[in-house]
Amino acid sequence: MSLDWEKDDVCLVLEDEEGQEHEFALVKKFCMDDDEYVVLQPVDADEQIIFKFITDEDGAEFLCEIEDEEEWERAVDAYQGMGLDEEI
């Protein structure tokens, strides 16, 4: 499934480790160091979450948690540098 990231109202449903579904709204998609990232906001909360956006060789799209602390900090800094930041 390919998402149209250019639309203003992109909503995603993600499943957590316990199998519960959570709905998120796309806040921003941005590039950093030749990688793509997305900022999502749960529809029922104010905080925002950054995920790494990956497309595999077959064209499948994935959102991955950023596990590397240094990469996470650089992604947060890049997003905050855009002047669009809220609580991350």
Biopython code that builds the backbone (N, CA, C, O; Angstrom):
import numpy as np
from Bio.PDB.StructureBuilder import StructureBuilder

atoms = [
    (1, "MET", "N", (0.845, -1.176, 0.000)),
    (1, "MET", "CA", (0.000, 0.000, 0.000)),
    (1, "MET", "C", (0.886, 1.235, 0.000)),
    (1, "MET", "O", (1.805, 1.341, 0.812)),
    (2, "SER", "N", (0.625, 2.142, -0.880)),
    (2, "SER", "CA", (1.381, 3.382, -0.956)),
    (2, "SER", "C", (0.497, 4.524, -0.478)),
    (2, "SER", "O", (-0.659, 4.638, -0.884)),
    (3, "LEU", "N", (1.040, 5.358, 0.377)),
    (3, "LEU", "CA", (0.294, 6.486, 0.909)),
    (3, "LEU", "C", (0.583, 7.741, 0.118)),
    (3, "LEU", "O", (1.699, 7.938, -0.364)),
    (4, "ASP", "N", (-0.420, 8.591, -0.015)),
    (4, "ASP", "CA", (-0.242, 9.889, -0.654)),
    (4, "ASP", "C", (0.138, 10.887, 0.443)),
    (4, "ASP", "O", (-0.724, 11.501, 1.072)),
    (5, "TRP", "N", (1.453, 11.033, 0.657)),
    (5, "TRP", "CA", (1.960, 11.868, 1.732)),
    (5, "TRP", "C", (1.755, 13.357, 1.466)),
    (5, "TRP", "O", (1.970, 14.177, 2.358)),
    (6, "GLU", "N", (1.344, 13.715, 0.255)),
    (6, "GLU", "CA", (1.165, 15.125, -0.075)),
    (6, "GLU", "C", (-0.192, 15.652, 0.366)),
    (6, "GLU", "O", (-0.394, 16.866, 0.412)),
    (7, "LYS", "N", (-1.126, 14.760, 0.693)),
    (7, "LYS", "CA", (-2.441, 15.198, 1.144)),
    (7, "LYS", "C", (-2.320, 15.837, 2.515)),
    (7, "LYS", "O", (-1.439, 15.481, 3.298)),
    (8, "ASP", "N", (-3.205, 16.778, 2.802)),
    (8, "ASP", "CA", (-3.169, 17.473, 4.088)),
    (8, "ASP", "C", (-3.719, 16.635, 5.239)),
    (8, "ASP", "O", (-3.406, 16.897, 6.401)),
    (9, "ASP", "N", (-4.523, 15.643, 4.930)),
    (9, "ASP", "CA", (-5.230, 14.911, 5.986)),
    (9, "ASP", "C", (-4.867, 13.428, 6.017)),
    (9, "ASP", "O", (-5.753, 12.574, 6.051)),
    (10, "VAL", "N", (-3.583, 13.121, 6.006)),
    (10, "VAL", "CA", (-3.139, 11.737, 6.059)),
    (10, "VAL", "C", (-3.315, 11.226, 7.485)),
    (10, "VAL", "O", (-2.787, 11.811, 8.431)),
    (11, "CYS", "N", (-4.056, 10.137, 7.632)),
    (11, "CYS", "CA", (-4.237, 9.481, 8.924)),
    (11, "CYS", "C", (-3.770, 8.040, 8.793)),
    (11, "CYS", "O", (-4.001, 7.383, 7.778)),
    (12, "LEU", "N", (-3.114, 7.566, 9.835)),
    (12, "LEU", "CA", (-2.596, 6.199, 9.856)),
    (12, "LEU", "C", (-3.105, 5.495, 11.101)),
    (12, "LEU", "O", (-3.299, 6.115, 12.146)),
    (13, "VAL", "N", (-3.318, 4.195, 10.976)),
    (13, "VAL", "CA", (-3.643, 3.370, 12.126)),
    (13, "VAL", "C", (-2.467, 2.432, 12.312)),
    (13, "VAL", "O", (-2.149, 1.627, 11.437)),
    (14, "LEU", "N", (-1.818, 2.549, 13.484)),
    (14, "LEU", "CA", (-0.659, 1.715, 13.796)),
    (14, "LEU", "C", (-1.009, 0.788, 14.953)),
    (14, "LEU", "O", (-1.756, 1.152, 15.861)),
    (15, "GLU", "N", (-0.454, -0.413, 14.897)),
    (15, "GLU", "CA", (-0.691, -1.399, 15.942)),
    (15, "GLU", "C", (0.516, -1.462, 16.871)),
    (15, "GLU", "O", (1.655, -1.541, 16.411)),
    (16, "ASP", "N", (0.267, -1.427, 18.178)),
    (16, "ASP", "CA", (1.369, -1.492, 19.141)),
    (16, "ASP", "C", (1.743, -2.948, 19.442)),
    (16, "ASP", "O", (1.168, -3.877, 18.876)),
    (17, "GLU", "N", (2.706, -3.127, 20.336)),
    (17, "GLU", "CA", (3.213, -4.460, 20.667)),
    (17, "GLU", "C", (2.143, -5.363, 21.261)),
    (17, "GLU", "O", (2.254, -6.588, 21.193)),
    (18, "GLU", "N", (1.121, -4.774, 21.837)),
    (18, "GLU", "CA", (0.050, -5.535, 22.470)),
    (18, "GLU", "C", (-1.131, -5.773, 21.544)),
    (18, "GLU", "O", (-2.153, -6.320, 21.959)),
    (19, "GLY", "N", (-0.990, -5.361, 20.285)),
    (19, "GLY", "CA", (-2.042, -5.590, 19.303)),
    (19, "GLY", "C", (-3.141, -4.545, 19.289)),
    (19, "GLY", "O", (-4.129, -4.700, 18.572)),
    (20, "GLN", "N", (-2.989, -3.484, 20.066)),
    (20, "GLN", "CA", (-3.998, -2.431, 20.080)),
    (20, "GLN", "C", (-3.708, -1.427, 18.976)),
    (20, "GLN", "O", (-2.555, -1.073, 18.727)),
    (21, "GLU", "N", (-4.763, -0.977, 18.324)),
    (21, "GLU", "CA", (-4.616, -0.014, 17.239)),
    (21, "GLU", "C", (-4.742, 1.408, 17.769)),
    (21, "GLU", "O", (-5.537, 1.695, 18.664)),
    (22, "HIS", "N", (-3.922, 2.298, 17.180)),
    (22, "HIS", "CA", (-3.920, 3.710, 17.550)),
    (22, "HIS", "C", (-3.938, 4.528, 16.268)),
    (22, "HIS", "O", (-3.223, 4.212, 15.316)),
    (23, "GLU", "N", (-4.747, 5.575, 16.238)),
    (23, "GLU", "CA", (-4.859, 6.426, 15.055)),
    (23, "GLU", "C", (-3.959, 7.654, 15.212)),
    (23, "GLU", "O", (-3.925, 8.290, 16.266)),
    (24, "PHE", "N", (-3.234, 7.969, 14.139)),
    (24, "PHE", "CA", (-2.308, 9.089, 14.125)),
    (24, "PHE", "C", (-2.595, 9.980, 12.927)),
    (24, "PHE", "O", (-3.052, 9.513, 11.884)),
    (25, "ALA", "N", (-2.323, 11.259, 13.088)),
    (25, "ALA", "CA", (-2.383, 12.217, 11.984)),
    (25, "ALA", "C", (-0.954, 12.573, 11.589)),
    (25, "ALA", "O", (-0.088, 12.748, 12.447)),
    (26, "LEU", "N", (-0.718, 12.677, 10.294)),
    (26, "LEU", "CA", (0.597, 13.097, 9.806)),
    (26, "LEU", "C", (0.764, 14.589, 10.042)),
    (26, "LEU", "O", (-0.064, 15.396, 9.618)),
    (27, "VAL", "N", (1.848, 14.944, 10.724)),
    (27, "VAL", "CA", (2.161, 16.346, 10.986)),
    (27, "VAL", "C", (3.136, 16.865, 9.934)),
    (27, "VAL", "O", (2.948, 17.946, 9.377)),
    (28, "LYS", "N", (4.179, 16.081, 9.672)),
    (28, "LYS", "CA", (5.243, 16.529, 8.756)),
    (28, "LYS", "C", (6.043, 15.336, 8.273)),
    (28, "LYS", "O", (6.244, 14.372, 9.013)),
    (29, "LYS", "N", (6.491, 15.399, 7.051)),
    (29, "LYS", "CA", (7.459, 14.451, 6.506)),
    (29, "LYS", "C", (8.673, 15.289, 6.114)),
    (29, "LYS", "O", (8.531, 16.319, 5.455)),
    (30, "PHE", "N", (9.878, 14.846, 6.522)),
    (30, "PHE", "CA", (11.075, 15.620, 6.197)),
    (30, "PHE", "C", (12.252, 14.696, 5.944)),
    (30, "PHE", "O", (12.231, 13.523, 6.315)),
    (31, "CYS", "N", (13.281, 15.241, 5.306)),
    (31, "CYS", "CA", (14.501, 14.490, 4.997)),
    (31, "CYS", "C", (15.643, 14.993, 5.868)),
    (31, "CYS", "O", (15.727, 16.172, 6.210)),
    (32, "MET", "N", (16.523, 14.045, 6.216)),
    (32, "MET", "CA", (17.728, 14.355, 6.968)),
    (32, "MET", "C", (18.766, 13.305, 6.609)),
    (32, "MET", "O", (18.506, 12.108, 6.730)),
    (33, "ASP", "N", (19.940, 13.742, 6.167)),
    (33, "ASP", "CA", (21.031, 12.819, 5.845)),
    (33, "ASP", "C", (20.594, 11.718, 4.878)),
    (33, "ASP", "O", (20.906, 10.549, 5.102)),
    (34, "ASP", "N", (19.893, 12.062, 3.833)),
    (34, "ASP", "CA", (19.422, 11.125, 2.805)),
    (34, "ASP", "C", (18.408, 10.109, 3.310)),
    (34, "ASP", "O", (18.121, 9.139, 2.609)),
    (35, "ASP", "N", (17.860, 10.299, 4.496)),
    (35, "ASP", "CA", (16.801, 9.444, 5.030)),
    (35, "ASP", "C", (15.547, 10.284, 5.201)),
    (35, "ASP", "O", (15.612, 11.506, 5.334)),
    (36, "GLU", "N", (14.394, 9.603, 5.196)),
    (36, "GLU", "CA", (13.126, 10.291, 5.377)),
    (36, "GLU", "C", (12.543, 9.956, 6.744)),
    (36, "GLU", "O", (12.706, 8.849, 7.257)),
    (37, "TYR", "N", (11.865, 10.935, 7.315)),
    (37, "TYR", "CA", (11.254, 10.790, 8.628)),
    (37, "TYR", "C", (9.844, 11.365, 8.566)),
    (37, "TYR", "O", (9.545, 12.232, 7.744)),
    (38, "VAL", "N", (8.986, 10.864, 9.452)),
    (38, "VAL", "CA", (7.643, 11.419, 9.569)),
    (38, "VAL", "C", (7.382, 11.757, 11.028)),
    (38, "VAL", "O", (7.834, 11.063, 11.938)),
    (39, "VAL", "N", (6.651, 12.827, 11.224)),
    (39, "VAL", "CA", (6.215, 13.224, 12.556)),
    (39, "VAL", "C", (4.720, 12.951, 12.605)),
    (39, "VAL", "O", (3.947, 13.478, 11.804)),
    (40, "LEU", "N", (4.329, 12.116, 13.562)),
    (40, "LEU", "CA", (2.926, 11.749, 13.725)),
    (40, "LEU", "C", (2.426, 12.226, 15.073)),
    (40, "LEU", "O", (3.183, 12.318, 16.039)),
    (41, "GLN", "N", (1.129, 12.529, 15.121)),
    (41, "GLN", "CA", (0.503, 12.926, 16.373)),
    (41, "GLN", "C", (-0.707, 12.036, 16.602)),
    (41, "GLN", "O", (-1.576, 11.944, 15.734)),
    (42, "PRO", "N", (-0.779, 11.374, 17.765)),
    (42, "PRO", "CA", (-1.979, 10.592, 18.071)),
    (42, "PRO", "C", (-3.199, 11.514, 18.039)),
    (42, "PRO", "O", (-3.137, 12.647, 18.515)),
    (43, "VAL", "N", (-4.311, 11.024, 17.476)),
    (43, "VAL", "CA", (-5.491, 11.880, 17.368)),
    (43, "VAL", "C", (-6.084, 12.226, 18.724)),
    (43, "VAL", "O", (-6.841, 13.189, 18.840)),
    (44, "ASP", "N", (-5.748, 11.446, 19.761)),
    (44, "ASP", "CA", (-6.311, 11.694, 21.082)),
    (44, "ASP", "C", (-5.281, 12.221, 22.090)),
    (44, "ASP", "O", (-5.484, 12.124, 23.300)),
    (45, "ALA", "N", (-4.179, 12.776, 21.583)),
    (45, "ALA", "CA", (-3.133, 13.292, 22.477)),
    (45, "ALA", "C", (-2.431, 14.480, 21.815)),
    (45, "ALA", "O", (-2.596, 14.735, 20.623)),
    (46, "ASP", "N", (-1.646, 15.195, 22.616)),
    (46, "ASP", "CA", (-0.953, 16.377, 22.105)),
    (46, "ASP", "C", (0.493, 16.125, 21.711)),
    (46, "ASP", "O", (1.060, 16.894, 20.935)),
    (47, "GLU", "N", (1.107, 15.050, 22.236)),
    (47, "GLU", "CA", (2.520, 14.826, 21.925)),
    (47, "GLU", "C", (2.692, 14.356, 20.479)),
    (47, "GLU", "O", (1.745, 13.901, 19.837)),
    (48, "GLN", "N", (3.893, 14.477, 20.001)),
    (48, "GLN", "CA", (4.227, 14.048, 18.645)),
    (48, "GLN", "C", (5.348, 13.026, 18.707)),
    (48, "GLN", "O", (6.157, 13.020, 19.636)),
    (49, "ILE", "N", (5.380, 12.157, 17.693)),
    (49, "ILE", "CA", (6.358, 11.077, 17.645)),
    (49, "ILE", "C", (7.028, 11.105, 16.274)),
    (49, "ILE", "O", (6.365, 11.297, 15.255)),
    (50, "ILE", "N", (8.352, 10.911, 16.256)),
    (50, "ILE", "CA", (9.091, 10.842, 14.997)),
    (50, "ILE", "C", (9.415, 9.383, 14.692)),
    (50, "ILE", "O", (9.912, 8.649, 15.545)),
    (51, "PHE", "N", (9.121, 8.979, 13.454)),
    (51, "PHE", "CA", (9.470, 7.655, 12.960)),
    (51, "PHE", "C", (10.353, 7.795, 11.737)),
    (51, "PHE", "O", (10.254, 8.787, 11.014)),
    (52, "LYS", "N", (11.203, 6.830, 11.497)),
    (52, "LYS", "CA", (11.980, 6.774, 10.263)),
    (52, "LYS", "C", (11.099, 6.103, 9.218)),
    (52, "LYS", "O", (10.480, 5.073, 9.487)),
    (53, "PHE", "N", (11.044, 6.693, 8.022)),
    (53, "PHE", "CA", (10.224, 6.195, 6.921)),
    (53, "PHE", "C", (11.133, 5.434, 5.965)),
    (53, "PHE", "O", (12.114, 5.983, 5.462)),
    (54, "ILE", "N", (10.808, 4.183, 5.718)),
    (54, "ILE", "CA", (11.648, 3.336, 4.875)),
    (54, "ILE", "C", (10.809, 2.729, 3.760)),
    (54, "ILE", "O", (9.684, 2.284, 3.990)),
    (55, "THR", "N", (11.362, 2.713, 2.554)),
    (55, "THR", "CA", (10.763, 2.010, 1.428)),
    (55, "THR", "C", (11.732, 0.922, 1.011)),
    (55, "THR", "O", (12.887, 1.209, 0.695)),
    (56, "ASP", "N", (11.275, -0.335, 1.005)),
    (56, "ASP", "CA", (12.183, -1.426, 0.640)),
    (56, "ASP", "C", (12.289, -1.559, -0.878)),
    (56, "ASP", "O", (11.646, -0.815, -1.618)),
    (57, "GLU", "N", (13.098, -2.504, -1.332)),
    (57, "GLU", "CA", (13.348, -2.656, -2.769)),
    (57, "GLU", "C", (12.103, -3.073, -3.542)),
    (57, "GLU", "O", (12.058, -2.918, -4.763)),
    (58, "ASP", "N", (11.090, -3.600, -2.853)),
    (58, "ASP", "CA", (9.838, -3.979, -3.510)),
    (58, "ASP", "C", (8.810, -2.846, -3.497)),
    (58, "ASP", "O", (7.705, -3.002, -4.017)),
    (59, "GLY", "N", (9.173, -1.714, -2.906)),
    (59, "GLY", "CA", (8.271, -0.567, -2.847)),
    (59, "GLY", "C", (7.372, -0.541, -1.621)),
    (59, "GLY", "O", (6.543, 0.358, -1.481)),
    (60, "ALA", "N", (7.526, -1.511, -0.735)),
    (60, "ALA", "CA", (6.725, -1.523, 0.494)),
    (60, "ALA", "C", (7.230, -0.426, 1.429)),
    (60, "ALA", "O", (8.435, -0.208, 1.561)),
    (61, "GLU", "N", (6.285, 0.258, 2.074)),
    (61, "GLU", "CA", (6.619, 1.370, 2.958)),
    (61, "GLU", "C", (6.480, 0.943, 4.410)),
    (61, "GLU", "O", (5.535, 0.244, 4.777)),
    (62, "PHE", "N", (7.436, 1.373, 5.236)),
    (62, "PHE", "CA", (7.454, 1.021, 6.655)),
    (62, "PHE", "C", (7.783, 2.245, 7.497)),
    (62, "PHE", "O", (8.508, 3.142, 7.066)),
    (63, "LEU", "N", (7.241, 2.262, 8.697)),
    (63, "LEU", "CA", (7.637, 3.234, 9.710)),
    (63, "LEU", "C", (8.382, 2.465, 10.786)),
    (63, "LEU", "O", (7.886, 1.461, 11.297)),
    (64, "CYS", "N", (9.571, 2.935, 11.129)),
    (64, "CYS", "CA", (10.403, 2.266, 12.125)),
    (64, "CYS", "C", (10.712, 3.226, 13.263)),
    (64, "CYS", "O", (10.925, 4.419, 13.051)),
    (65, "GLU", "N", (10.734, 2.685, 14.467)),
    (65, "GLU", "CA", (11.169, 3.487, 15.605)),
    (65, "GLU", "C", (12.647, 3.801, 15.440)),
    (65, "GLU", "O", (13.408, 2.990, 14.913)),
    (66, "ILE", "N", (13.046, 4.974, 15.889)),
    (66, "ILE", "CA", (14.452, 5.365, 15.846)),
    (66, "ILE", "C", (15.078, 4.899, 17.149)),
    (66, "ILE", "O", (14.827, 5.477, 18.206)),
    (67, "GLU", "N", (15.886, 3.864, 17.075)),
    (67, "GLU", "CA", (16.472, 3.276, 18.278)),
    (67, "GLU", "C", (17.825, 3.877, 18.630)),
    (67, "GLU", "O", (18.227, 3.837, 19.793)),
    (68, "ASP", "N", (18.527, 4.426, 17.667)),
    (68, "ASP", "CA", (19.825, 5.028, 17.914)),
    (68, "ASP", "C", (19.627, 6.416, 18.542)),
    (68, "ASP", "O", (19.003, 7.288, 17.938)),
    (69, "GLU", "N", (20.154, 6.614, 19.739)),
    (69, "GLU", "CA", (19.958, 7.867, 20.480)),
    (69, "GLU", "C", (20.490, 9.082, 19.713)),
    (69, "GLU", "O", (19.849, 10.133, 19.700)),
    (70, "GLU", "N", (21.645, 8.946, 19.081)),
    (70, "GLU", "CA", (22.227, 10.056, 18.331)),
    (70, "GLU", "C", (21.351, 10.424, 17.127)),
    (70, "GLU", "O", (21.121, 11.604, 16.863)),
    (71, "GLU", "N", (20.867, 9.418, 16.404)),
    (71, "GLU", "CA", (19.980, 9.677, 15.260)),
    (71, "GLU", "C", (18.688, 10.335, 15.739)),
    (71, "GLU", "O", (18.193, 11.263, 15.101)),
    (72, "TRP", "N", (18.135, 9.856, 16.869)),
    (72, "TRP", "CA", (16.911, 10.429, 17.428)),
    (72, "TRP", "C", (17.109, 11.914, 17.736)),
    (72, "TRP", "O", (16.277, 12.742, 17.367)),
    (73, "GLU", "N", (18.200, 12.246, 18.407)),
    (73, "GLU", "CA", (18.465, 13.637, 18.762)),
    (73, "GLU", "C", (18.633, 14.513, 17.528)),
    (73, "GLU", "O", (18.151, 15.645, 17.504)),
    (74, "ARG", "N", (19.314, 14.002, 16.498)),
    (74, "ARG", "CA", (19.480, 14.781, 15.266)),
    (74, "ARG", "C", (18.142, 14.982, 14.568)),
    (74, "ARG", "O", (17.889, 16.054, 14.018)),
    (75, "ALA", "N", (17.278, 13.961, 14.584)),
    (75, "ALA", "CA", (15.955, 14.088, 13.964)),
    (75, "ALA", "C", (15.106, 15.116, 14.705)),
    (75, "ALA", "O", (14.431, 15.931, 14.075)),
    (76, "VAL", "N", (15.135, 15.084, 16.035)),
    (76, "VAL", "CA", (14.387, 16.065, 16.829)),
    (76, "VAL", "C", (14.912, 17.465, 16.563)),
    (76, "VAL", "O", (14.128, 18.395, 16.375)),
    (77, "ASP", "N", (16.235, 17.628, 16.544)),
    (77, "ASP", "CA", (16.834, 18.939, 16.257)),
    (77, "ASP", "C", (16.446, 19.436, 14.871)),
    (77, "ASP", "O", (16.134, 20.614, 14.699)),
    (78, "ALA", "N", (16.464, 18.544, 13.881)),
    (78, "ALA", "CA", (16.096, 18.934, 12.512)),
    (78, "ALA", "C", (14.649, 19.387, 12.463)),
    (78, "ALA", "O", (14.337, 20.396, 11.831)),
    (79, "TYR", "N", (13.769, 18.660, 13.115)),
    (79, "TYR", "CA", (12.350, 19.016, 13.127)),
    (79, "TYR", "C", (12.125, 20.339, 13.867)),
    (79, "TYR", "O", (11.395, 21.207, 13.388)),
    (80, "GLN", "N", (12.746, 20.485, 15.018)),
    (80, "GLN", "CA", (12.584, 21.713, 15.781)),
    (80, "GLN", "C", (13.162, 22.913, 15.030)),
    (80, "GLN", "O", (12.680, 24.035, 15.185)),
    (81, "GLY", "N", (14.186, 22.677, 14.223)),
    (81, "GLY", "CA", (14.776, 23.739, 13.420)),
    (81, "GLY", "C", (13.865, 24.253, 12.326)),
    (81, "GLY", "O", (14.108, 25.318, 11.760)),
    (82, "MET", "N", (12.807, 23.493, 12.022)),
    (82, "MET", "CA", (11.833, 23.919, 11.011)),
    (82, "MET", "C", (10.822, 24.903, 11.581)),
    (82, "MET", "O", (10.025, 25.480, 10.842)),
    (83, "GLY", "N", (10.854, 25.093, 12.895)),
    (83, "GLY", "CA", (9.927, 26.028, 13.519)),
    (83, "GLY", "C", (8.506, 25.509, 13.623)),
    (83, "GLY", "O", (7.580, 26.285, 13.856)),
    (84, "LEU", "N", (8.319, 24.203, 13.453)),
    (84, "LEU", "CA", (6.986, 23.607, 13.484)),
    (84, "LEU", "C", (6.780, 22.766, 14.739)),
    (84, "LEU", "O", (5.721, 22.168, 14.931)),
    (85, "ASP", "N", (7.783, 22.728, 15.573)),
    (85, "ASP", "CA", (7.776, 21.761, 16.673)),
    (85, "ASP", "C", (6.731, 22.041, 17.729)),
    (85, "ASP", "O", (6.386, 23.182, 18.038)),
    (86, "GLU", "N", (6.255, 20.952, 18.256)),
    (86, "GLU", "CA", (5.482, 20.949, 19.485)),
    (86, "GLU", "C", (6.218, 20.003, 20.399)),
    (86, "GLU", "O", (7.400, 19.741, 20.178)),
    (87, "GLU", "N", (5.579, 19.493, 21.395)),
    (87, "GLU", "CA", (6.244, 18.594, 22.334)),
    (87, "GLU", "C", (6.552, 17.257, 21.677)),
    (87, "GLU", "O", (5.646, 16.567, 21.210)),
    (88, "ILE", "N", (7.841, 16.887, 21.641)),
    (88, "ILE", "CA", (8.250, 15.589, 21.087)),
    (88, "ILE", "C", (8.838, 14.777, 22.204)),
    (88, "ILE", "O", (9.257, 13.640, 21.986)),
]
sb = StructureBuilder()
sb.init_structure("model")
sb.init_model(0)
sb.init_chain("A")
sb.init_seg("    ")
for serial, (resi, resn, name, xyz) in enumerate(atoms, 1):
    if name == "N":
        sb.init_residue(resn, " ", resi, " ")
    sb.init_atom(name, np.array(xyz, "f"), 0.0, 1.0, " ", f" {name:<3s}", serial, name[0])
structure = sb.get_structure()
